[in-house]
């Protein structure tokens, strides 16, 4: 069933929400809107995407009317160096929205994967466009299954036993949570977000992981986040390595 946009707009008066039945990618349209000077909080969403974008250019499976596929333009008084921390703030917001609407306590795999039982149910992408942060969030809501190549890695709220989760309720909760997390970042600074993420993610500290970086496989135990929001892994020889990109997996 298509999203009931009128219901969402009634609960979020004054916010620009552009919604489409199908697009190539909401990130592309949101980037254009950002460059055109749209207001902070502008939402570009779709019931389906034919070329959804994930992190590092990977495709995002966007089954029509099954998930929540949105990009949000945020104009914040922070510089581009704050983008990694903003990514963490978006993960916190997504976790909180899912907990509120679906009643599931999800995990966050640093930096941008929302996990349930070792499988990914949501992903986050953030980039700078037109002087704004464009935040793309995809949540698998009512997917009954996935293509064979991603099925071992992906799940949905439906597959986790949460039948009939309202995409409208989830969107409203998500946008409010994103606003709240962005406000914390602006008013309290990066340290507050880093502390929240450390509490929200089992990957932030004390997790045995493997990660490929610069062509080498690193294995060790996570020991927190640096001030910029990057993950620090202590290898078995005692060396501490700062992880600058994703690809973190349980060892």
C-alpha positions as CSV (number, residue, x, y, z in Angstrom):
1,X,0.0,0.0,0.0
2,X,1.4,3.5,-0.9
3,X,2.4,5.7,2.0
4,X,-0.4,7.8,3.5
5,X,1.4,11.1,3.0
6,X,-1.5,13.2,4.3
7,X,-1.3,11.4,7.6
8,X,2.4,12.2,7.9
9,X,2.1,15.8,6.9
10,X,-0.7,16.3,9.4
11,X,1.7,15.3,12.2
12,X,4.6,17.3,10.8
13,X,3.1,20.7,9.8
14,X,5.3,23.1,8.0
15,X,7.8,20.5,6.9
16,X,8.5,20.0,3.1
17,X,8.0,16.4,2.2
18,X,8.3,15.4,-1.5
19,X,7.1,11.8,-2.0
20,X,7.2,9.7,-5.1
21,X,5.9,6.3,-6.1
22,X,9.3,5.3,-7.6
23,X,12.6,7.1,-8.2
24,X,16.1,6.1,-9.1
25,X,17.4,7.2,-5.7
26,X,16.1,9.6,-3.1
27,X,19.7,10.7,-2.4
28,X,20.1,12.1,-5.9
29,X,16.9,14.1,-5.6
30,X,17.7,15.4,-2.1
31,X,21.2,16.5,-3.3
32,X,19.6,18.5,-6.1
33,X,17.1,20.0,-3.6
34,X,20.0,20.9,-1.3
35,X,21.9,22.6,-4.1
36,X,18.8,24.5,-4.9
37,X,18.7,25.9,-1.4
38,X,15.8,24.0,0.2
39,X,15.0,24.5,3.8
40,X,16.6,22.4,6.6
41,X,14.4,19.4,7.4
42,X,13.3,18.9,3.8
43,X,12.4,15.2,3.1
44,X,12.6,13.4,-0.2
45,X,11.0,9.9,0.0
46,X,9.7,7.2,-2.2
47,X,7.6,4.1,-2.0
48,X,10.3,2.4,-4.1
49,X,13.8,2.9,-5.6
50,X,15.1,1.3,-8.7
51,X,18.7,2.4,-8.0
52,X,19.0,2.8,-4.3
53,X,22.4,3.9,-3.1
54,X,24.2,2.3,-0.1
55,X,27.6,3.1,1.4
56,X,30.6,3.1,-0.9
57,X,28.2,3.0,-3.9
58,X,26.7,-0.3,-3.1
59,X,23.1,-1.0,-4.2
60,X,20.3,-0.9,-1.7
61,X,17.4,-3.3,-2.2
62,X,14.3,-1.2,-2.2
63,X,11.2,-3.3,-2.7
64,X,8.2,-1.2,-3.6
65,X,6.0,-0.2,-0.6
66,X,7.8,-2.6,1.7
67,X,10.4,-0.3,3.2
68,X,11.1,3.3,4.3
69,X,13.4,5.0,1.8
70,X,14.1,8.7,2.7
71,X,16.7,11.4,2.4
72,X,16.7,14.4,4.7
73,X,18.4,17.7,4.1
74,X,19.9,19.1,7.3
75,X,21.5,22.6,7.5
76,X,23.5,22.6,10.7
77,X,26.1,25.0,12.0
78,X,28.8,22.3,11.9
79,X,31.6,21.8,9.4
80,X,32.3,18.9,7.1
81,X,34.7,17.4,9.6
82,X,31.6,16.6,11.8
83,X,30.2,14.3,9.1
84,X,31.4,11.1,10.7
85,X,29.8,12.1,14.0
86,X,26.6,13.1,12.2
87,X,26.5,9.6,10.8
88,X,26.6,8.2,14.3
89,X,23.8,10.6,15.3
90,X,21.7,9.3,12.5
91,X,22.3,5.7,13.6
92,X,21.1,6.6,17.1
93,X,18.0,8.3,15.7
94,X,17.2,5.3,13.6
95,X,17.6,2.9,16.5
96,X,15.3,5.0,18.7
97,X,12.6,5.3,16.0
98,X,12.6,1.5,15.4
99,X,12.4,0.9,19.2
100,X,9.5,3.4,19.6
101,X,7.4,2.1,16.7
102,X,8.3,-1.6,16.4
103,X,9.4,-2.4,19.9
104,X,12.7,-3.9,18.8
105,X,16.0,-3.0,20.4
106,X,18.4,-3.1,17.5
107,X,22.1,-2.9,17.5
108,X,24.3,-0.4,15.5
109,X,27.3,-1.8,13.7
110,X,29.8,1.0,13.4
111,X,29.3,3.3,11.6
112,X,26.0,3.0,9.8
113,X,24.4,-0.4,9.9
114,X,21.3,-1.2,12.0
115,X,21.4,-4.9,12.9
116,X,19.0,-7.4,14.3
117,X,20.4,-10.8,15.2
118,X,23.5,-10.4,13.1
119,X,21.5,-9.3,10.0
120,X,21.1,-5.8,8.6
121,X,17.7,-4.2,8.7
122,X,18.6,-0.5,8.0
123,X,21.4,1.5,6.5
124,X,22.5,5.1,6.6
125,X,24.4,7.3,4.2
126,X,25.4,10.9,4.7
127,X,27.2,13.4,2.4
128,X,27.7,17.1,2.0
129,X,25.7,18.8,-0.7
130,X,24.9,22.5,-1.2
131,X,26.3,23.4,2.2
132,X,24.0,20.9,3.9
133,X,24.2,17.3,5.2
134,X,22.1,15.0,3.0
135,X,21.1,12.0,5.1
136,X,19.8,8.9,3.4
137,X,18.1,6.3,5.6
138,X,16.7,3.0,4.3
139,X,14.8,0.7,6.7
140,X,13.5,-2.8,5.8
141,X,10.0,-2.8,7.2
142,X,7.6,-5.2,5.6
143,X,9.9,-7.2,3.3
144,X,8.8,-10.8,3.3
145,X,12.2,-11.9,1.9
146,X,15.2,-10.8,-0.1
147,X,17.1,-11.8,-3.3
148,X,19.4,-14.8,-2.8
149,X,22.6,-12.7,-2.9
150,X,21.5,-10.6,0.1
151,X,19.2,-12.9,2.0
152,X,21.9,-14.3,4.3
153,X,22.8,-10.7,5.3
154,X,19.5,-8.9,5.4
155,X,16.4,-8.9,7.5
156,X,13.2,-6.8,8.0
157,X,11.0,-5.9,10.9
158,X,8.4,-8.3,9.4
159,X,10.9,-11.2,9.3
160,X,11.7,-10.4,12.9
161,X,8.1,-11.0,13.9
162,X,6.8,-7.4,13.7
163,X,3.9,-7.7,11.4
164,X,2.0,-4.6,10.2
165,X,4.5,-1.9,11.3
166,X,3.2,1.4,10.0
167,X,5.6,3.1,7.7
168,X,3.8,6.4,8.4
169,X,4.4,6.0,12.2
170,X,8.0,5.0,11.6
171,X,8.6,8.0,9.3
172,X,7.2,10.5,11.8
173,X,9.2,8.9,14.6
174,X,12.4,8.8,12.5
175,X,12.2,12.5,11.5
176,X,11.6,13.6,15.1
177,X,14.5,11.4,16.3
178,X,16.8,12.8,13.6
179,X,15.9,16.4,14.7
180,X,16.6,15.5,18.3
181,X,19.9,13.9,17.6
182,X,21.0,16.8,15.4
183,X,20.0,19.2,18.1
184,X,22.2,17.3,20.6
185,X,25.1,17.5,18.2
186,X,24.7,21.2,17.7
187,X,24.0,22.2,21.4
188,X,26.1,19.7,23.3
189,X,28.8,18.8,20.8
190,X,30.3,15.7,19.4
191,X,31.3,14.2,22.8
192,X,27.6,13.8,23.7
193,X,26.9,11.9,20.5
194,X,30.0,9.7,21.0
195,X,28.8,8.8,24.5
196,X,25.3,8.0,23.2
197,X,26.7,5.8,20.4
198,X,28.9,4.0,22.8
199,X,25.9,3.1,24.9
200,X,23.8,2.2,21.9
201,X,26.3,0.0,20.0
202,X,27.8,-3.3,21.0
203,X,30.5,-2.6,18.4
204,X,31.9,0.5,20.1
205,X,33.9,-1.1,22.9
206,X,34.9,-4.7,23.9
207,X,33.8,-6.4,20.6
208,X,36.1,-8.8,18.8
209,X,36.1,-7.7,15.1
210,X,37.8,-8.1,11.8
211,X,38.1,-5.3,9.3
212,X,39.9,-4.9,6.0
213,X,41.8,-1.6,5.8
214,X,44.3,-0.6,3.1
215,X,44.3,-4.1,1.7
216,X,45.2,-5.7,5.0
217,X,42.9,-7.7,7.4
218,X,43.0,-6.3,11.0
219,X,41.7,-8.4,13.8
220,X,41.3,-7.2,17.4
221,X,39.0,-5.8,20.1
222,X,37.2,-2.5,19.8
223,X,38.3,0.0,22.4
224,X,36.1,3.0,21.8
225,X,35.7,6.0,19.4
226,X,38.2,8.8,18.8
227,X,37.1,12.4,19.0
228,X,36.1,12.4,15.4
229,X,33.9,9.4,15.7
230,X,36.2,6.8,14.1
231,X,36.5,3.4,15.6
232,X,39.6,2.3,17.4
233,X,40.7,-1.4,17.4
234,X,43.4,-2.8,19.6
235,X,45.1,-5.6,17.8
236,X,46.5,-8.7,19.6
237,X,50.0,-7.2,19.6
238,X,48.7,-4.1,21.5
239,X,48.8,-1.8,18.5
240,X,45.8,0.5,18.3
241,X,44.5,1.2,14.8
242,X,41.9,3.8,13.9
243,X,39.3,2.5,11.4
244,X,38.4,5.2,8.9
245,X,35.7,3.4,7.0
246,X,33.1,0.6,7.4
247,X,33.5,-3.1,6.8
248,X,33.7,-4.0,10.4
249,X,32.5,-7.6,11.0
250,X,32.4,-9.8,14.1
251,X,35.6,-11.9,14.4
